[in-house]
């Protein structure tokens, strides 16, 4: 069962590969005569240890990055008001979540723009599954991917924080195409949950 997009944000998560194509109403990785989407990703990975050792997002950046990459991320923080929110801190430390923040340049049908996405990922044993799932639902993600195999699970939640207006308008024309393959899809409180086994 493929996820049919109903909102612009659903076109962006999980983050697209470098090149993807829209063919026969689906976003695919294989080249075809349909529209092309090019993604130029930039990201930073934040662990619970990073949060414990730093008092702010800017200090995490200073510890992890150098040179031009640091300057680039300082520009992103200023331009898009990116921060580690209190909710982020709580979930990272309490649930041992790895947070990845993406600032992606996208080109869709000749229209360029940028997006900001937060990805929260946690791996655990099935005895903690319900608790961890509820915690990730609390951040109100756009998409929550559940991959459960006895005795382990992996949960990945995505929040789309920003899309430039020109890009949003162009992506709006693509809503209705299908994205990822799921075994089961639920919609709970405007959160799309994709179950993969």
JOBEL-V605083 format. One line per field, one symbol per residue. ss: DSSP state (2 for helix, 1 for strand, 0 for the rest). phi: phi as a letter, one per 30 degrees, with the letter a starting at -180 (. if undefined). A space follows every 10 residues. Layout:
ss = ???
phi = ???
This chain:
ss = 0111000222 2000000011 1110011100 0000111111 0011110222 2220002222 2222002222 2222222222 0000022222 2222200111 1111111100 1111111111 1111122222 2222222000 0011111110 0111111111 1110222222 2200000111 1001111100 1111110
phi = .cdcdbbeed dcbeeddebb bcbhibcbcd dadddccccc dbabcbcedd dddbcadddd eddcbbhddd dddddeeddc hdacdedeed ddddcidccc ccccdbbbhi ccabbbbccc bbbacddced dddddddddh ddbbcccbbe ccbbcbcbcc cabddddedd dedcejdccc dbdabbbbhi cdcccbc
